[in-house]
Amino acid sequence: MNNKLIVPPKFNTRQVVRFLGGVGTILYYQPDSYTWKYAVEMAKGPEPEMGRIGPETTILLHEEDIQGMN
């Protein structure tokens, strides 16, 4: 049996992060395949003329796909 230890997460909830395609805020994270998977809410753009219809886009990203903001 392969016993790989998972390291603590690099990012925290409510932390603003960058990723290929944008910027967002971490909503939550959970272990996934010996790494961490994060739910990231993308930053809101300017409000459209017709108003907002629903919540902004939330995407799931693995830790390798995220960079912290300096």
ChimeraX attribute file (.defattr): number of C-alpha atoms within 10 A of each C-alpha:
attribute: neighborCount
match mode: 1-to-1
recipient: residues
	/A:1	3
	/A:2	4
	/A:3	6
	/A:4	8
	/A:5	8
	/A:6	12
	/A:7	10
	/A:8	9
	/A:9	14
	/A:10	11
	/A:11	18
	/A:12	14
	/A:13	13
	/A:14	13
	/A:15	14
	/A:16	20
	/A:17	21
	/A:18	17
	/A:19	17
	/A:20	8
	/A:21	7
	/A:22	9
	/A:23	18
	/A:24	22
	/A:25	19
	/A:26	21
	/A:27	16
	/A:28	16
	/A:29	19
	/A:30	11
	/A:31	14
	/A:32	12
	/A:33	9
	/A:34	11
	/A:35	15
	/A:36	19
	/A:37	19
	/A:38	25
	/A:39	18
	/A:40	26
	/A:41	21
	/A:42	20
	/A:43	15
	/A:44	11
	/A:45	7
	/A:46	8
	/A:47	8
	/A:48	8
	/A:49	6
	/A:50	6
	/A:51	8
	/A:52	10
	/A:53	7
	/A:54	6
	/A:55	8
	/A:56	12
	/A:57	11
	/A:58	16
	/A:59	13
	/A:60	14
	/A:61	16
	/A:62	16
	/A:63	17
	/A:64	11
	/A:65	12
	/A:66	18
	/A:67	15
	/A:68	12
	/A:69	10
	/A:70	6
